[in-house]
Amino acid sequence: MRLMLEPSPEQIKQEKIYREMGMSDSEFASAEKILGRVPNYTETGLFSVMWSEHCSYKNSKPVLKKFPVTGERVLQGPGEGAGIVDIGDGQAVVFKIESHNHPSAIEPYQGAATGVGGIIRDVFRWEQGQLHY
C-alpha cells in the first residue's frame, strides 16, 4: 500500500484544494503563471498565506483607499505606523488599527495581546521625538 502524505500538484488543481486554503481560482492561476507550472502543496500553502487578507489586506485595502488621507490637520497619514491628527492647542490624536484576526480567533487573549502590542509600539514610538510640528 502506498502512503500519500500530501496531494500532488495535479490533485490540488483538479480537486481545487487551493480553495480550502483560501485561494480563489484566479489567485491559483497567478501562482501557476509565476512559477511556470502547477504549484505543489507547500507552495500553494505559501501563496495562500502571502495573499491572505491577514498578510496582504486584499479585500480591505480597496475599501480603505476610499477614505480621505490628507488635510490641513493631518500630521501623519496612513502607512506602516500610526496616523496623527492635530486637534488644536498643541495636541494631537494618534490612531492605529491592528489586524491580528487569525490569532485572536484561535487564541483570543494571546491574539489580542499581539494586536495591542503592535498598537502600543506604533503609538509610543512617536514619543521618541520623531514628530515635530
DRENPA-3360 file (N, C-alpha, C; in nm, 2 decimals, always signed):
BEGIN
1 = MRLMLEPS = +0.08/-0.12/+0.00/+0.00/+0.00/+0.00/+0.09/+0.12/+0.00 ~ +0.05/+0.22/-0.09/+0.13/+0.34/-0.10/+0.08/+0.45/+0.00 ~ +0.17/+0.50/+0.07/+0.14/+0.61/+0.17/+0.15/+0.75/+0.10 ~ +0.04/+0.82/+0.11/+0.04/+0.95/+0.04/+0.03/+1.06/+0.15 ~ +0.13/+1.14/+0.16/+0.13/+1.24/+0.27/+0.07/+1.37/+0.23 ~ +0.07/+1.41/+0.10/+0.01/+1.53/+0.06/-0.04/+1.51/-0.09 ~ -0.13/+1.59/-0.13/-0.19/+1.58/-0.26/-0.08/+1.63/-0.37 ~ -0.09/+1.57/-0.48/+0.00/+1.61/-0.59/-0.04/+1.74/-0.65;
9 = PEQIKQEK = +0.04/+1.81/-0.72/+0.00/+1.94/-0.78/-0.12/+1.92/-0.87 ~ -0.13/+1.81/-0.94/-0.24/+1.78/-1.03/-0.37/+1.77/-0.95 ~ -0.36/+1.70/-0.83/-0.48/+1.69/-0.75/-0.52/+1.82/-0.69 ~ -0.42/+1.90/-0.65/-0.45/+2.04/-0.60/-0.53/+2.12/-0.70 ~ -0.49/+2.11/-0.83/-0.56/+2.19/-0.93/-0.69/+2.13/-0.97 ~ -0.70/+2.00/-0.99/-0.82/+1.93/-1.04/-0.93/+1.93/-0.93 ~ -0.89/+1.91/-0.80/-0.99/+1.90/-0.69/-1.01/+2.04/-0.63 ~ -0.94/+2.14/-0.68/-0.94/+2.27/-0.63/-0.92/+2.28/-0.48;
17 = IYREMGMS = -0.82/+2.20/-0.43/-0.78/+2.20/-0.29/-0.73/+2.34/-0.25 ~ -0.68/+2.42/-0.34/-0.64/+2.55/-0.30/-0.75/+2.64/-0.25 ~ -0.87/+2.61/-0.28/-0.99/+2.68/-0.23/-1.00/+2.66/-0.08 ~ -0.96/+2.54/-0.03/-0.97/+2.51/+0.11/-0.86/+2.60/+0.19 ~ -0.76/+2.64/+0.12/-0.66/+2.73/+0.17/-0.69/+2.88/+0.16 ~ -0.81/+2.91/+0.11/-0.85/+3.05/+0.09/-0.81/+3.11/-0.04 ~ -0.76/+3.04/-0.13/-0.72/+3.10/-0.26/-0.84/+3.09/-0.36 ~ -0.85/+3.19/-0.44/-0.95/+3.19/-0.55/-0.89/+3.13/-0.67;
25 = DSEFASAE = -0.98/+3.10/-0.77/-0.93/+3.04/-0.89/-0.83/+3.13/-0.96 ~ -0.85/+3.26/-0.96/-0.76/+3.35/-1.03/-0.63/+3.36/-0.96 ~ -0.63/+3.35/-0.82/-0.51/+3.36/-0.75/-0.42/+3.23/-0.78 ~ -0.49/+3.12/-0.78/-0.42/+2.99/-0.81/-0.36/+3.00/-0.95 ~ -0.43/+3.06/-1.05/-0.38/+3.07/-1.18/-0.26/+3.17/-1.18 ~ -0.26/+3.27/-1.10/-0.15/+3.36/-1.09/-0.03/+3.29/-1.04 ~ -0.05/+3.21/-0.93/+0.06/+3.13/-0.88/+0.12/+3.04/-0.98 ~ +0.04/+2.98/-1.06/+0.09/+2.89/-1.17/+0.17/+2.97/-1.27;
33 = KILGRVPN = +0.12/+3.09/-1.31/+0.19/+3.17/-1.40/+0.33/+3.22/-1.35 ~ +0.33/+3.26/-1.22/+0.46/+3.30/-1.16/+0.56/+3.19/-1.16 ~ +0.52/+3.06/-1.12/+0.61/+2.95/-1.12/+0.64/+2.89/-1.25 ~ +0.55/+2.91/-1.35/+0.56/+2.84/-1.48/+0.52/+2.70/-1.47 ~ +0.45/+2.66/-1.37/+0.40/+2.52/-1.35/+0.29/+2.52/-1.24 ~ +0.23/+2.40/-1.22/+0.13/+2.39/-1.11/+0.21/+2.39/-0.98 ~ +0.17/+2.47/-0.88/+0.24/+2.47/-0.75/+0.21/+2.34/-0.68 ~ +0.31/+2.29/-0.60/+0.29/+2.18/-0.51/+0.22/+2.22/-0.39;
41 = YTETGLFS = +0.20/+2.13/-0.30/+0.12/+2.15/-0.18/+0.18/+2.26/-0.09 ~ +0.31/+2.25/-0.07/+0.38/+2.35/+0.02/+0.37/+2.49/-0.05 ~ +0.40/+2.50/-0.18/+0.40/+2.63/-0.25/+0.26/+2.69/-0.25 ~ +0.16/+2.60/-0.27/+0.02/+2.65/-0.26/-0.01/+2.71/-0.12 ~ +0.04/+2.64/-0.02/+0.02/+2.70/+0.12/+0.09/+2.83/+0.14 ~ +0.21/+2.84/+0.08/+0.28/+2.97/+0.09/+0.21/+3.08/+0.02 ~ +0.17/+3.06/-0.10/+0.10/+3.16/-0.18/-0.03/+3.20/-0.10 ~ -0.10/+3.10/-0.05/-0.23/+3.13/+0.02/-0.21/+3.22/+0.14;
49 = VMWSEHCS = -0.10/+3.20/+0.21/-0.07/+3.28/+0.33/-0.03/+3.42/+0.28 ~ +0.06/+3.43/+0.19/+0.11/+3.56/+0.14/+0.00/+3.65/+0.09 ~ -0.10/+3.58/+0.02/-0.21/+3.65/-0.04/-0.33/+3.65/+0.04 ~ -0.32/+3.62/+0.17/-0.44/+3.62/+0.26/-0.48/+3.76/+0.30 ~ -0.60/+3.78/+0.35/-0.64/+3.91/+0.40/-0.55/+3.95/+0.51 ~ -0.51/+3.86/+0.60/-0.43/+3.89/+0.71/-0.29/+3.95/+0.67 ~ -0.23/+3.90/+0.56/-0.10/+3.95/+0.52/-0.10/+4.05/+0.42 ~ -0.20/+4.05/+0.33/-0.20/+4.14/+0.21/-0.32/+4.24/+0.21;
57 = YKNSKPVL = -0.41/+4.23/+0.30/-0.53/+4.31/+0.30/-0.60/+4.32/+0.17 ~ -0.61/+4.21/+0.10/-0.66/+4.21/-0.04/-0.80/+4.25/-0.05 ~ -0.88/+4.23/+0.05/-1.02/+4.28/+0.05/-1.05/+4.41/+0.11 ~ -0.97/+4.44/+0.22/-1.00/+4.57/+0.29/-0.92/+4.69/+0.23 ~ -0.81/+4.66/+0.16/-0.73/+4.77/+0.11/-0.81/+4.86/+0.01 ~ -0.88/+4.80/-0.09/-0.96/+4.88/-0.18/-1.07/+4.97/-0.11 ~ -1.12/+4.92/+0.00/-1.22/+5.00/+0.07/-1.16/+5.11/+0.15 ~ -1.05/+5.08/+0.22/-0.97/+5.18/+0.29/-0.92/+5.29/+0.21;
65 = KKFPVTGE = -0.89/+5.26/+0.08/-0.83/+5.36/-0.01/-0.94/+5.47/-0.04 ~ -1.06/+5.44/-0.01/-1.17/+5.54/-0.04/-1.18/+5.65/+0.06 ~ -1.12/+5.64/+0.18/-1.12/+5.74/+0.28/-1.02/+5.85/+0.25 ~ -1.05/+5.97/+0.29/-0.96/+6.08/+0.27/-0.84/+6.06/+0.37 ~ -0.72/+6.10/+0.32/-0.60/+6.08/+0.40/-0.51/+6.20/+0.41 ~ -0.55/+6.31/+0.35/-0.48/+6.43/+0.36/-0.57/+6.54/+0.41 ~ -0.51/+6.65/+0.46/-0.58/+6.76/+0.51/-0.50/+6.85/+0.59 ~ -0.55/+6.97/+0.62/-0.47/+7.07/+0.70/-0.43/+7.02/+0.83;
73 = RVLQGPGE = -0.51/+6.93/+0.90/-0.48/+6.89/+1.03/-0.41/+6.75/+1.03 ~ -0.39/+6.69/+0.92/-0.33/+6.55/+0.92/-0.18/+6.57/+0.93 ~ -0.12/+6.53/+1.04/+0.02/+6.54/+1.06/+0.10/+6.42/+1.01 ~ +0.03/+6.30/+1.02/+0.09/+6.18/+0.97/-0.02/+6.10/+0.91 ~ -0.02/+6.08/+0.78/-0.12/+6.00/+0.71/-0.09/+5.85/+0.72 ~ -0.17/+5.77/+0.64/-0.16/+5.63/+0.65/-0.02/+5.57/+0.61 ~ +0.01/+5.46/+0.66/+0.14/+5.40/+0.63/+0.16/+5.28/+0.73 ~ +0.28/+5.25/+0.76/+0.31/+5.14/+0.84/+0.29/+5.17/+0.99;
81 = GAGIVDIG = +0.30/+5.29/+1.03/+0.28/+5.33/+1.17/+0.14/+5.38/+1.20 ~ +0.13/+5.47/+1.30/+0.01/+5.53/+1.34/-0.02/+5.66/+1.26 ~ -0.15/+5.69/+1.24/-0.19/+5.82/+1.19/-0.21/+5.92/+1.29 ~ -0.18/+6.05/+1.26/-0.18/+6.15/+1.37/-0.26/+6.27/+1.31 ~ -0.35/+6.32/+1.39/-0.44/+6.44/+1.35/-0.42/+6.55/+1.46 ~ -0.39/+6.67/+1.41/-0.38/+6.78/+1.50/-0.52/+6.82/+1.55 ~ -0.54/+6.83/+1.68/-0.68/+6.87/+1.73/-0.67/+7.01/+1.80 ~ -0.56/+7.08/+1.77/-0.55/+7.22/+1.83/-0.49/+7.22/+1.96;
89 = DGQAVVFK = -0.46/+7.34/+2.01/-0.39/+7.37/+2.14/-0.27/+7.29/+2.16 ~ -0.19/+7.26/+2.05/-0.07/+7.19/+2.06/-0.09/+7.04/+2.09 ~ -0.21/+6.99/+2.07/-0.24/+6.85/+2.10/-0.27/+6.78/+1.97 ~ -0.25/+6.65/+1.97/-0.28/+6.56/+1.85/-0.34/+6.43/+1.90 ~ -0.41/+6.37/+1.82/-0.47/+6.24/+1.84/-0.40/+6.14/+1.75 ~ -0.36/+6.02/+1.81/-0.29/+5.92/+1.73/-0.39/+5.80/+1.71 ~ -0.40/+5.76/+1.59/-0.49/+5.65/+1.55/-0.41/+5.53/+1.50 ~ -0.45/+5.41/+1.54/-0.38/+5.29/+1.49/-0.48/+5.18/+1.49;
97 = IESHNHPS = -0.48/+5.10/+1.38/-0.56/+4.98/+1.37/-0.47/+4.86/+1.35 ~ -0.49/+4.76/+1.42/-0.41/+4.64/+1.41/-0.50/+4.53/+1.37 ~ -0.45/+4.44/+1.29/-0.53/+4.33/+1.23/-0.49/+4.19/+1.26 ~ -0.47/+4.16/+1.38/-0.43/+4.02/+1.42/-0.56/+3.94/+1.44 ~ -0.63/+3.92/+1.32/-0.75/+3.85/+1.33/-0.74/+3.70/+1.35 ~ -0.64/+3.64/+1.28/-0.63/+3.49/+1.30/-0.59/+3.44/+1.44 ~ -0.49/+3.50/+1.50/-0.46/+3.45/+1.63/-0.57/+3.48/+1.73 ~ -0.64/+3.59/+1.71/-0.75/+3.62/+1.80/-0.86/+3.52/+1.79;
105 = AIEPYQGA = -0.88/+3.47/+1.67/-0.99/+3.38/+1.65/-0.96/+3.24/+1.72 ~ -0.84/+3.21/+1.73/-0.80/+3.08/+1.79/-0.76/+3.10/+1.93 ~ -0.68/+3.20/+1.96/-0.64/+3.23/+2.10/-0.68/+3.37/+2.13 ~ -0.80/+3.40/+2.18/-0.84/+3.54/+2.19/-0.75/+3.62/+2.28 ~ -0.71/+3.57/+2.39/-0.62/+3.66/+2.48/-0.48/+3.68/+2.42 ~ -0.42/+3.58/+2.37/-0.29/+3.59/+2.31/-0.29/+3.67/+2.18 ~ -0.40/+3.65/+2.10/-0.41/+3.73/+1.98/-0.43/+3.87/+2.01 ~ -0.52/+3.90/+2.11/-0.54/+4.04/+2.15/-0.41/+4.11/+2.20;
113 = ATGVGGII = -0.34/+4.03/+2.28/-0.21/+4.08/+2.33/-0.11/+4.12/+2.22 ~ -0.11/+4.03/+2.11/-0.02/+4.06/+2.00/-0.07/+4.19/+1.93 ~ -0.20/+4.20/+1.91/-0.25/+4.32/+1.84/-0.23/+4.45/+1.92 ~ -0.25/+4.44/+2.05/-0.23/+4.56/+2.14/-0.08/+4.59/+2.14 ~ +0.00/+4.49/+2.14/+0.15/+4.52/+2.13/+0.19/+4.60/+2.01 ~ +0.13/+4.56/+1.90/+0.16/+4.64/+1.77/+0.11/+4.78/+1.78 ~ +0.00/+4.80/+1.84/-0.06/+4.94/+1.85/+0.03/+5.02/+1.95 ~ +0.06/+4.96/+2.06/+0.14/+5.04/+2.16/+0.28/+5.07/+2.10;
121 = RDVFRWEQ = +0.34/+4.98/+2.02/+0.47/+5.01/+1.96/+0.45/+5.13/+1.87 ~ +0.35/+5.13/+1.78/+0.34/+5.24/+1.68/+0.30/+5.37/+1.74 ~ +0.22/+5.37/+1.84/+0.18/+5.49/+1.91/+0.29/+5.55/+1.99 ~ +0.35/+5.47/+2.07/+0.46/+5.52/+2.16/+0.59/+5.56/+2.09 ~ +0.61/+5.51/+1.97/+0.73/+5.54/+1.90/+0.74/+5.69/+1.87 ~ +0.62/+5.76/+1.86/+0.62/+5.90/+1.84/+0.67/+5.98/+1.96 ~ +0.67/+5.92/+2.07/+0.72/+5.99/+2.19/+0.87/+6.00/+2.19 ~ +0.93/+5.93/+2.10/+1.08/+5.93/+2.09/+1.13/+6.06/+2.02;
129 = GQLHY = +1.05/+6.15/+2.00/+1.09/+6.28/+1.93/+1.09/+6.28/+1.78 ~ +1.02/+6.18/+1.72/+1.02/+6.17/+1.58/+0.93/+6.27/+1.51 ~ +0.83/+6.31/+1.59/+0.73/+6.40/+1.53/+0.74/+6.54/+1.59 ~ +0.77/+6.63/+1.50/+0.78/+6.77/+1.54/+0.69/+6.86/+1.45 ~ +0.60/+6.94/+1.51/+0.52/+7.03/+1.43/+0.50/+7.16/+1.50;
% end
